[in-house]
Amino acid sequence: MRKVSLTKQKRNLWIAIAVILLAAIVISGTLFGVFYHRYGVRPTVTASAQNVILLIGDGMGPDHVKAASLQRDLSMESVKKTGFVTTRSLTPVGFTDSAAAATAMATGSKTYNGRISYYNGQNLQNLGEYVKELGLKFGVITTKSVTDATPAAFTSHSKSRDDDDAIARQQIFEADCDVLFGLGKEYYAPYADQIETESRAYITSYDELLKNKKDQVYATFDTDRIPSGGSFTLASLTDRALDMLSNEKGFFLMVEGAKIDSYSHDNDIDNMIEELIAFDNAVQVALTYAEANPNTTVIVTADHETGNLRLPKNPTPDDLQDKYFRRSYHSGRDVRYWIQGPGASEIPETIDNTDIYYIIRQLLTKNG
């Protein structure tokens, strides 16, 4: 009995040691990554751009793109300059969420999961605030609530991504967006009379948007979903926003395809592909605009990967099955980026998500 007891004790000891070592590796990896990307060499961009369009496919990993490309040729894949983006947050265990990832892209700083352009008790200046300081126009579009994590990081600050009302109030009274399109009417309706001004419209339908004559528009559409087809889509909203934002000095526009992530959480590959293709249609609108306005840089990327989608080697359309999702949450896989326009040739093959902020800032600072 004594021998069995000692053997069990040794086994438990080795298990405890293994757990401690694993935790140490995870934490040290996080700290190293944060140190490197906070104090390491950042991409240097000597070019300038009048306009920057950043398109974020929420949860869009490499295999998500591969899956959609089996359905049709993707516009994003036509961009020659491409590479990978690391997405680690300050949260030591697990993987980044959309709040921390969007904060990294919007501010150039790492933070903990759940934080919105906020770290260690301090608000972090985001790109929306920065470009307005430069005197440029600024817009945000999403297929979910405008108070959701990704649009919130570019337009507000919060210790909690779940504080929708506080985020909405900041967007309305402080952010000074020229364009803000998405869902979230329930958070905006109480402030409808205050949103509407001589120069700013508040609307809840696509028809109203088409008729609008004011310089600024806040739109929270009265629908559960922005359709993936028809006349009212993410692509048509992007086209309308570009028309409103275009000016001699320049602009920054962030466009999010948010429901790629939602359907990846559900392990629903068919609806995920439908949303990704709708997002890619918006990418095509941006690329077409950039062709007509060559002083425009277009960046396409994702905030993180969702579902750990792993298609078979050399997949075919028959392999587009839900079973190839390996989980229902995020993973730590690197995501891809594509960049076209001024500065594209200067970007290294692998960057951190915080580098996206600095790339955009350098491009627009020389313009502003």
N, C-alpha and C positions, 0 to 999 in steps of 0.2 A: 504493500500500500504506500509505503514511503517513497519507493522508486516512482510509482505512478504520479504521486503528488509533486515530486521534484520535476519530473518531465513536463507536467502541466504548467508548473511555475515557469520553467525555462521557455516553453512555447509562448506563454502570455507575455514574458519579458521581451522576447524577440518581436512579437506583434506590436507591443508598445513602442519599441525602438523604431520599428518600420514606420509606424504612424507619425512619430516625432520627426523622423528624417523626411518623410513625404511633406509634412507641413512646412518644415524648414526650407525645402526645395521650392515649394510654391511661393512662400513669402519672400525668399531671397530673389526668386525670379521676378516677382512683381516689383520689388524695390530696385533691382538692377534695371529693369525696363523703364521704370519711372525716372531713375537717376539719369540713364542714358538719354532719354528723350527730353528731359528737362535741361540737362547741362551739356548734352552732346552736340554734334554738328548738325545744324538744320540745313535743308536745301536752300541754296542761294539763288534767287531769281533776279536777273538783271533786266528782264523785259518788263514792259508796262502794258496794262490792258485798260481800256475805257470801261468795259463791262465784264463781269464775271457771273456765270450761271453755274451753280452747284446743284446737282441732282443726286439725291440720296435714296437708294432703294433699301428700305428698312428690312433687315434680316436677309438681304440678298447675298448669298455666298456663291462661290465659284460653280458649284453643281446646280444651283438654282438657274444661273445664267445658261449653263450647258443644257439643262432641261428645256428651257424656253426656246433655245436655239434649235432644238429638234422639231419645234413647231413652225418656226419661220426664221429667216435671217434677221438678226437684231441690229438695229442702228448703232448701238453702243459698240458692237464688235467691229464696226467699220472704222472706228478710231484707231489709228496706228500706234499711238503712244499709250502703253498700258503697263501696269505693274501691280504690286500688292501693298496692302495697308495692314499694319498691326493694330489691334484694338483693345489692348489690356487697360483696365481701369485701376484705381487705387484700392478697390476692394480686394483683399488678399486671397480670398477663397471663392472659387467659382469664376464666372465670366462677366464681362461688362454688360450693363443694360443700356437701353437707348438713351437714358438721361446722361449718364457719364460719357458715352460715346459722342453724343451730340454736343455736349459741353466741350469735349476735346476739340472738335472741329470748329465750334463757334468761338472758342476763347484761346485755344492753344495751350490749355492747362488740363492736367489730369485732375479728376475728382473721384469721390466715392459714388457707387451706384445709388440712384435715387435723387441725386443733387442736380439742380438746374443752374448752370453757370454760377456756381457757388462752391466755395471751398474754405474750410477752416474759419467760418464766421464772416467771410468776406464775399461780396459780390464780385464776380469776374467780368470785366468789360467784354461784351460779345461783339461779333461782327456787325450786327445791326446798329449798335451804338457807335461803333467806330466809323462805319461808312457814312452815317449821318453827320458825324463831326467833319468828315471830308467834304460835305456838301453834296453827296451823291444820293440818288434815289435807292430805295430799299424795299424788297418784297419777299413774301413767304407764301408758299402754297403747300397744302397737304391734303391727302385723301381721308384723314381722320380729323379729330377735333383740333382746332388751332391751339388749344391748351395742352395738347399731348406733348410728350417729352422732346421730340426733335424740333418742332417749330418753337416750343417754349424756350429752348436753349438759345435761340437766335433773337428772342424778343423779350426775355424776362429773366428773373433770378428767383430761386426758391430753394429752401432747404429740403423740400419734399416735392417730387414730381406730381403728387396726388392733390396738391393744393390748387385745383383748377380755378377757383374763384379769384384767388390772389394773382394767379398768372394772367387771367383774363383782364383784371383791373390794370395790371401793369401794361399789358398790350394796348389797352384802350387809352390810358391816361399818360403813359410815359414813353412807349416804344416809338411812336411817330412813324409807323409803317406807311409807305405809299400804297402798297398792295398787301392785303392779308386775306387769303381765300382758304376755306376749308369747312369743316363741320363744327359743332359745338354751340349751336344756337341757344341751348339751355343756359349756357354761361354768359351769353351776350345779351339776351332778351331783356334782362332787368336794367341794362344800361343803354338801351336803344336810343332814347332821347338825348343822352349825353354823347353818344358816339357821333350822331349826325351833326355836322357843322356846315358852315358856308362852303368849305372846300373839301369836306370828307363825307362820303355817303356810307350808310349802313344798309345792306341789302341781304335778302334771304332767298333769292331765286336767280336762276341763270338768265332768265329774260330781263330782269332788272339790271343785271350786270351788262348785258349787251346794249341797253339803252342809256347807261350811266354817262354823264358828261363831266362829273367832278374829277378833280385831280387825284384824290385819294379814295380808296374803297376798302372797307372792311366787310367781308362777306362770310356769313356762316349759313350755309345753305340748309334749307328745311327739307332734309332727306336723310335717310339712314346710310346711304352709300353713294359716292360719286361713281356713276356708271363707267364701265370699261369700254363701252361702245356707244355710238350715236353722236349727237352734236354737243352734249354736255359731258366732257371727260377731263381727265388731268391734262391731256394734250391741248384741248381747247382753252382750258383755264391758263395754261402756260402761254399760249399764243396771245390771249387777251392781256395777260400781265406784261408781256414783252412790249406790246403796243402802248400800254400805259406808262411803262418805266423808261422807254427810250427817250433820251435827251442828249444834248451836246456834251454834258459833263460826264455822265456815266451812271451805272447802277450796279447793285448786287442783288441777285435773285436766288433764293433757295427753294427747290422743288422737292417734295418728298412723296414717294410711292409707299404709303404706310402699310397697306394691307398685304403686301408680300410677306411681311412678318406675321400678321394675324393668321393667315392660312398655313404658314409654316408651323406655327404653334399647334395648329389643329392637325398637322400632318396631312393636309389636303393638297395634293400636288396639282390637281387640275385647276382649282381656283387660284392657287399660287401662281401658276403659269399665266393664267388670264390677267392677273394683276400685274405681273412682271411685264407682259407685253403692253399693257396699258401704260405702264411707266416708260417703257421703251419708246412708245409713240410720243411721249413728252420729250424724251431725249432727242428724237428726230426733229421736233419743233425747234429745240435749242440749237441743234447743229445747223439746221436750215437758216436760222437767224444769224448764226455766226458766219456762215458762208457769205451772207449779204452784208455783214458788218464784221470784217476781219480783225477789228480791234477788240474782239470778244473772245474770252477764254471760257471753254465749257469743261467742267469737271464732273465726272460721273463716278459714284462710289457707293458703298454701303456703310452703315454704322456698325454692323456685326453680322455674323451668320446665325440663322435660327434653324433648329431642327437637325443639325448635323447630317444634312442630306448627302448621301454617298451613292451615286449612280454606278452601275457596273462599268468596267472598262469597255471603251468603244460602244456606248449605249445606242439603242435604237428607239424609235417612238414606242415600241412595245414595252420598254423598260420604264416608262413614265407611270410608276406605281407608288402608292402611299407607303408601301413597306420599306422603301429605301430611305425614309427618314429614320434616324437612329434615336431621336429623343424629341421631347416636346418643348424644350427651352433652347436657350442660346448655346453656342459652342465657342471655343477659343480660336477657331480657324481664321487665318488671315482672309481678308476680303480683297476684291480687285478694285483698281481704279483705272479710268480712262481719262485722258486730257488732250484737248485740241485747242490750238490757238496760241497767242503769245505766252512764252514761258514753258511750253510743253517739253521742248527738247532739253530743258535744264533739270528736269525732275528725275531723281534716281529710281531704280527699278522697285525698291522696297522703301516705303516711308511709314511713319507712324501717323495715327489719325490726328494728333496735334499738329503735324506738319502741314496739314491742309489749311489750317488757319493762317499759318505764316506764309504759305504760298499765295493765298488770296490777298493777305494784307500787303505783301510786297508788290504784287501786281497793281493793286489799286492805289497804294500810297504814292507811287510815282506818277499816277494819273491825277490823284487829288492834290 
